[in-house]
Amino acid sequence: MNKGLKEFASLVSSSLWPEKSSFNNYLHDETLLTGQASLVLFPQSHEEVKAIVNLATSLAKQNGGICPNEYKLTVRGLGSGLAGSAVPQGGIVISMEKMNKLIFVDEVNYRIRAQAGRLTSDIINDAKSKNLRYVVDPSSADVSCIGGNIATNASGPRSFRYGPTGQYVKKLRVVWANGQEDEIGYTTEKYSLGIHSLPIWIGSEGKLGIITECELKLLPPLGPYEEVTVVMGFSSEQEALQAVLNIRQYPEIIAIEFLDSEAFAISKEKWPKELGKSSALLFCIFEVHPENSMFWEKLSADWDQKCTITVARDSRSASNLYKARKSITETLKQKYAYKIGEDICVPLVQMNEFCKRARELATKHHFSIVIWGHAGQGNLHTNLLFQEKEKIQDSFLLIDELGKLALKLGGVISGEHGIGKIKANLKPLQISTTEREFEKHVLQFADPFQIINRY
Ligand SMILES: Cc1cc2nc3c(=O)[nH]c(=O)nc-3n(C[C@H](O)[C@H](O)[C@H](O)COP(=O)(O)OP(=O)(O)OC[C@H]3O[C@@H](n4cnc5c(N)ncnc54)[C@H](O)[C@@H]3O)c2cc1C
């Protein structure tokens, strides 16, 4: 057995070698990419993470300043990523899953502090148990952790109103890839500091180092306001996407999600019957004061003639609508052997054009697609569906073309999943030469020995 790997394993109380069948679980994320590794480490504390990075650093120094491939590190949250950035290319996987402790909830200052591997839905519930709110709600809250959310700047439906994960990160405890440890950020509500490092950790995909703990901002309870889910069924996709431009102007709106005709067709029996004749849906969440009758009058006056409206006024019917929406992914997974979810983002006025041209591209490449997503933010998930393994390579070609289409329409290649391996070749098309230089210099500072998440 490799002596160096054994030394790494001795730094933590728990590790996994390739002989174990569960080892393979750590070689992929939720893309169709699979990698390879020689060892998985499960640190349980900041100190253990620091010891791992320090050992990799000293081995790199002994090797003339470059980390040998067999000791390169890949950081992994819970592996729900959709960009391939946690898929190892050899070396050692650092799984953060055992660093899942809650450190505190500060009810006075509305803060929560936890280890980076804590499940996102646990963070949401920790806040709830103190009558506070953590408002970022990725659909993967039950299968992703807060460190992964920070490293991808994850968002959810309610991010239309409340913004993505990065907006709530007040402090991070980190081990830079260069071996330095740090506590960055401030707990005050505001600060102005010129250039500083916290913002570049948000969405950094593990390339700067490892986040071990985080402190997040919480919000007070909604008070007298209530969340109301409203599903609007339109007779065409174009009408639904056009309506987003109007609905976003309601002061009460917090989420606008779009489902195309395919998504609706395969889940039709799960939705209320009155939506039956619709072709495409908008799944909206509003925060409404119970005495605000004007809201209901306006909603009715604006939309009664243009679409079919279903309102869930209590939590049970809201949960049924949510389940109907969530069932689509499961149904597609049962129906198709392969499903890849893509996540470009375009200006709202370009969503119709994107959907039209995405379908043309899918036809050209012989793929079935279903489109849904966070329409209030122009963030559309094109889901590529297929049965044959041989089509995996072609699916990446289509993803490339969808990314280029988004750029042509004034958009970006990723709204929330990140760049990872899947979109690495597209990133130079989106960013300027100066930005590329900036990234290079930041990485030179953060990871001079090319230790972490280098692929
Ligand atoms: C069914 C499903 C639904 C999804 N819905 C959404 C959604 O609504 N919104 C959304 O934004 N995404 C969504 N995703 C994508 C995914 O859940 C997010 O990208 C999530 O933030 C990844 O978290 P993770 O813990 O699984 O991280 P991983 O997949 O393990 O890793 C993702 C990246 O984070 C890095 N990383 C993880 N932990 C750390 C750490 N402690 N320090 C430094 N870097 C770290 C990894 O190196 C990697 O680059 C969905 C995925 C699935 C499968």
The ligand as a Gaussian input file, in Angstrom:
#p B3LYP/6-31G(d) Opt

LIG

0 1
 C      -32.383000      16.607000      -7.614000
 C      -31.443000      17.796000      -7.591000
 C      -31.974000      19.055000      -7.442000
 C      -31.129000      20.160000      -7.447000
 N      -31.677000      21.394000      -7.261000
 C      -30.881000      22.470000      -7.203000
 C      -31.444000      23.767000      -6.973000
 O      -32.655000      23.936000      -6.793000
 N      -30.600000      24.820000      -6.940000
 C      -29.246000      24.666000      -7.096000
 O      -28.530000      25.667000      -7.030000
 N      -28.690000      23.455000      -7.319000
 C      -29.460000      22.358000      -7.359000
 N      -28.903000      21.122000      -7.564000
 C      -27.444000      20.991000      -7.698000
 C      -26.699000      20.720000      -6.355000
 O      -27.575000      20.192000      -5.389000
 C      -26.042000      21.993000      -5.829000
 O      -25.023000      22.386000      -6.712000
 C      -25.466000      21.850000      -4.416000
 O      -25.083000      23.124000      -3.947000
 C      -24.274000      20.903000      -4.322000
 O      -24.038000      20.624000      -2.959000
 P      -23.308000      19.285000      -2.499000
 O      -23.184000      19.319000      -1.021000
 O      -23.985000      18.108000      -3.050000
 O      -21.880000      19.510000      -3.159000
 P      -21.022000      18.576000      -4.123000
 O      -21.802000      18.181000      -5.295000
 O      -20.399000      17.506000      -3.332000
 O      -19.892000      19.610000      -4.552000
 C      -20.193000      20.721000      -5.350000
 C      -18.979000      21.649000      -5.387000
 O      -18.771000      22.210000      -4.095000
 C      -17.436000      21.963000      -3.655000
 N      -17.493000      21.829000      -2.196000
 C      -18.343000      21.067000      -1.472000
 N      -18.116000      21.236000      -0.164000
 C      -17.092000      22.118000      -0.054000
 C      -16.382000      22.688000       1.047000
 N      -16.688000      22.388000       2.300000
 N      -15.384000      23.555000       0.784000
 C      -15.063000      23.888000      -0.485000
 N      -15.693000      23.379000      -1.565000
 C      -16.695000      22.505000      -1.345000
 C      -17.026000      20.702000      -4.381000
 O      -15.625000      20.609000      -4.487000
 C      -17.679000      20.931000      -5.726000
 O      -16.880000      21.796000      -6.475000
 C      -29.723000      19.995000      -7.598000
 C      -29.197000      18.713000      -7.736000
 C      -30.037000      17.624000      -7.738000
 C      -29.433000      16.261000      -7.886000

